[in-house]
Amino acid sequence: MRFALVAVIWLILVGGMALYTYERERRQPPPLAEPVTKEASMEAYSLEITPTFATAADPFALQGDPDAAATLLVRVGARELYRSDKPLAAGETVSVRPVPGLVIGLNEIYLRAVPPRGAAMDHALRVRLLQGGRVVLDETLWGEKGRNVSGSVPFTLTEAGEAAHGH
């Protein structure tokens, strides 16, 4: 008798859960189609990066990390645009042209720069995206006293090449 009661309770619980998951999956809205992204002309854009500090190798980087030796690293999505393994002077502008990977719509540029060890001042990294001679994006990333300056700069490109900041 107890076995039959346990079997009935088990069937009700498992059957109820199966019915619930079936109904839940059946009532899901259809998946949205991937938005069509149109790649922006990479020849039309150039990227300028200016650190207010001299860059240096990261003394606390993990061994075996391929990005550990980089004093300045710039990426768009998973694509590496620029990498410097040697120290850069303060105020030295790095220009990247062309800028591949930009699309009409939402974009994001990731930057990481390493200040010298023992730096006691806040640091900044100026990022400018230019189309021809016109400034499309002008942002500054900040880092506190000796910490790495890193972050992402989101923006949206329109067909006309103008950027809208996504703060």
C-alpha positions as CSV (number, residue, x, y, z in Angstrom):
1,M,0.0,0.0,0.0
2,R,2.8,2.5,0.9
3,F,4.6,1.6,-2.3
4,A,1.5,2.4,-4.4
5,L,1.0,5.7,-2.5
6,V,4.7,6.7,-3.1
7,A,4.4,5.8,-6.8
8,V,1.2,7.9,-7.2
9,I,2.8,10.9,-5.5
10,W,5.9,10.5,-7.6
11,L,3.9,10.4,-10.8
12,I,1.9,13.5,-9.8
13,L,5.0,15.5,-9.0
14,V,7.1,14.4,-12.0
15,G,4.1,14.6,-14.3
16,G,3.3,18.0,-13.1
17,M,6.8,19.2,-13.6
18,A,7.0,17.8,-17.1
19,L,3.7,19.4,-18.0
20,Y,4.9,22.7,-16.6
21,T,8.1,22.7,-18.5
22,Y,6.3,21.6,-21.7
23,E,3.8,24.5,-21.4
24,R,6.5,27.0,-20.5
25,E,8.6,26.2,-23.5
26,R,5.6,26.2,-25.8
27,R,4.6,29.7,-24.7
28,Q,8.0,31.2,-25.3
29,P,8.1,34.0,-27.9
30,P,9.9,33.1,-31.1
31,P,13.6,34.0,-31.0
32,L,14.5,37.4,-32.4
33,A,16.4,37.4,-35.7
34,E,20.0,38.6,-35.4
35,P,20.2,42.2,-36.3
36,V,21.9,42.8,-39.6
37,T,25.1,44.8,-39.0
38,K,26.7,46.7,-41.7
39,E,30.5,47.1,-41.3
40,A,31.7,50.7,-41.4
41,S,34.4,51.6,-43.8
42,M,37.6,51.0,-41.8
43,E,39.7,53.3,-44.1
44,A,37.5,56.3,-43.1
45,Y,38.3,56.1,-39.4
46,S,41.5,56.6,-37.3
47,L,41.9,56.1,-33.6
48,E,44.2,58.3,-31.4
49,I,45.2,57.2,-27.9
50,T,47.2,59.6,-25.7
51,P,48.3,58.5,-22.2
52,T,49.1,61.3,-19.7
53,F,51.7,58.9,-18.1
54,A,54.6,56.9,-19.3
55,T,53.5,53.3,-19.8
56,A,55.4,50.3,-18.3
57,A,55.2,46.6,-18.1
58,D,52.8,45.3,-15.4
59,P,54.8,43.8,-12.5
60,F,51.8,42.0,-11.1
61,A,50.7,40.3,-14.3
62,L,50.2,36.6,-14.3
63,Q,52.9,34.5,-15.9
64,G,51.7,32.8,-19.1
65,D,49.1,35.5,-19.8
66,P,49.6,36.6,-23.5
67,D,48.5,40.1,-22.7
68,A,50.8,40.5,-19.6
69,A,53.7,42.1,-21.5
70,A,51.5,44.7,-23.2
71,T,52.0,48.2,-21.9
72,L,49.1,49.4,-24.0
73,L,46.3,47.2,-25.5
74,V,43.4,48.3,-27.7
75,R,40.6,46.0,-28.9
76,V,37.3,46.3,-30.8
77,G,35.3,43.2,-29.8
78,A,37.7,40.2,-29.9
79,R,39.9,41.9,-32.5
80,E,43.2,43.4,-31.3
81,L,43.7,46.7,-33.0
82,Y,46.9,47.8,-31.3
83,R,49.4,46.4,-28.8
84,S,52.6,47.9,-27.5
85,D,55.1,45.7,-25.6
86,K,57.5,48.6,-25.1
87,P,57.1,51.6,-22.8
88,L,55.6,54.7,-24.3
89,A,56.4,58.3,-23.2
90,A,53.8,60.4,-21.5
91,G,51.8,62.5,-23.9
92,E,52.9,60.4,-26.9
93,T,49.9,60.0,-29.2
94,V,49.5,56.5,-30.7
95,S,47.5,56.6,-34.0
96,V,45.8,53.5,-35.3
97,R,44.7,53.6,-38.9
98,P,42.7,51.9,-40.4
99,V,40.3,50.8,-37.6
100,P,38.8,47.4,-38.6
101,G,35.8,45.9,-36.8
102,L,33.6,49.0,-36.5
103,V,30.0,48.5,-37.5
104,I,27.1,50.9,-38.2
105,G,25.3,50.7,-34.8
106,L,26.7,49.8,-31.4
107,N,30.4,49.6,-31.0
108,E,32.8,49.3,-28.1
109,I,36.5,50.0,-27.8
110,Y,38.4,48.3,-24.9
111,L,41.7,49.9,-23.7
112,R,44.2,48.9,-21.1
113,A,47.4,50.9,-20.2
114,V,49.9,50.2,-17.4
115,P,51.4,53.1,-15.5
116,P,54.9,52.8,-14.0
117,R,55.1,51.2,-10.6
118,G,54.9,53.5,-7.6
119,A,53.1,56.3,-9.5
120,A,51.4,58.5,-6.9
121,M,49.1,60.5,-9.2
122,D,45.9,59.7,-11.0
123,H,46.3,58.8,-14.7
124,A,44.2,59.4,-17.8
125,L,44.0,57.9,-21.2
126,R,42.5,60.0,-23.9
127,V,40.7,58.2,-26.8
128,R,39.6,60.0,-30.0
129,L,38.0,58.4,-33.0
130,L,38.3,60.5,-36.1
131,Q,36.6,60.3,-39.5
132,G,38.7,62.2,-41.9
133,G,39.5,65.3,-39.8
134,R,36.2,65.3,-37.9
135,V,36.1,64.1,-34.3
136,V,33.5,61.4,-33.9
137,L,34.4,60.3,-30.4
138,D,36.4,62.0,-27.6
139,E,36.5,60.2,-24.3
140,T,38.9,60.0,-21.3
141,L,39.5,56.9,-19.2
142,W,40.8,57.5,-15.7
143,G,42.9,55.3,-13.3
144,E,43.6,56.0,-9.6
145,K,47.1,56.3,-8.2
146,G,49.2,53.7,-9.9
147,R,46.4,51.4,-10.9
148,N,46.0,50.2,-14.5
149,V,43.9,52.5,-16.7
150,S,41.4,50.2,-18.3
151,G,37.8,50.3,-19.5
152,S,35.5,50.2,-22.5
153,V,34.2,53.1,-24.4
154,P,30.8,52.3,-25.9
155,F,29.4,54.4,-28.8
156,T,27.0,54.1,-31.7
157,L,27.9,54.9,-35.3
158,T,25.2,56.1,-37.7
159,E,25.3,56.0,-41.5
160,A,26.6,59.5,-41.5
161,G,29.5,58.5,-39.2
162,E,28.4,60.4,-36.2
163,A,28.8,58.7,-32.8
164,A,26.3,58.8,-30.0
165,H,27.8,58.0,-26.6
166,G,26.3,55.1,-24.6
167,H,27.0,56.1,-21.1
